[in-house]
Amino acid sequence: MDHNIVPAEYRPISAWGYVGYSLLYSIPLVGLIFLLVHTFSNKKINRRNYARSYWCWLIIGLIIIAIFFVLYFFGIIDAGVLEEAISVAETL
């Protein structure tokens, strides 16, 4: 594909670009700032959409964590279940 034909804001991000953005967004405070800037930026549409999808995954993760806390708080699951789930996850 000739990159001169495609406008700059529509140029695709390389696979290493996605890896780099994932690493950048995972830095605690700096990543949050860049994530907010990229979410509301119109300079690169693909980067903006990736930042928005990263927010979606963060929200899904927070919902799952909140569900576990609620289940633990009401005594539906106990620490033994959580330890077993962690040990299973570590084997993966």
N, C-alpha and C positions, 0 to 999 in steps of 0.2 A: 504494500500500500504506500502510495506517495504521500508523505506527511505534509507536503506543501499545499495540497488540495484541501485537506481537512483544516478547518479553523482551529486556532490554538485552544479554545475553550472546549472543543469536542475531541481532542486527541486522546487516545486510550492510554491508560496507565499500564505499565509493564508489570509482570508478576513480581519482580523485585520491588517495584514501587509499592505494591500492596503490602509486601512484607515490611518495608520501611515505615509505611504509615501505621501498620499494626503495632510495630515497636514504639513508634513515636507516641501513639495514643495511649499506650500502656504505662508511660511515665506518669507518676501520680499527679502533680500539679501542672506541669508543662504540657503534658498530653491532653489534659482537660481544656486548657486554653486553646491549643491548636485544634482540638476537636470542635470547639465552639466556633472558632474562626472559619474552619473549613466547612462546617455545616451551613453557615450563612453566607459563604462566599459564592460569587457567580463567575469567578475567573476560570475555573475548570469544573465542568459539569460532572465528569466521572469522579473526581475527588470529592465533590460535594455529596454525590449519591453514596459513595463509600462511607463518608463520615456519618451520614444519616443512617445507613445500615448498621454501623458500629453502635450508634445510640440504641437501635432496636435490640441488638444482642445484649447490651448492657441492661436494658430494661427487663428483658426476659430473664437474665441472670438474677437480677434483684428480686423479681417476682418469685422465682424458685427458692431463693434464700429466705424470703419472707414467709413462704409457705412452710418451710422446714422450721422456722422459728415459732410460728403459730402452732404447728403440730407438737413441737417440743414443749411449748408453754402450757398447752392444754393436756399434756400427758399422753397423747396418742402415740408418740414415739418417745423412746428414752435414749440415754447416752449409749447404751449397748448397740442399738440399731444404727446410730450415727457412726460409732467406731467401726462397725462391720461394713457400712457403706464406704467409709474412708479406706479401709483395708482393701476392699474390692477395687476401688478406684486407683489405688496405688499399684495394683498388679497389672493394670492396663497400661 
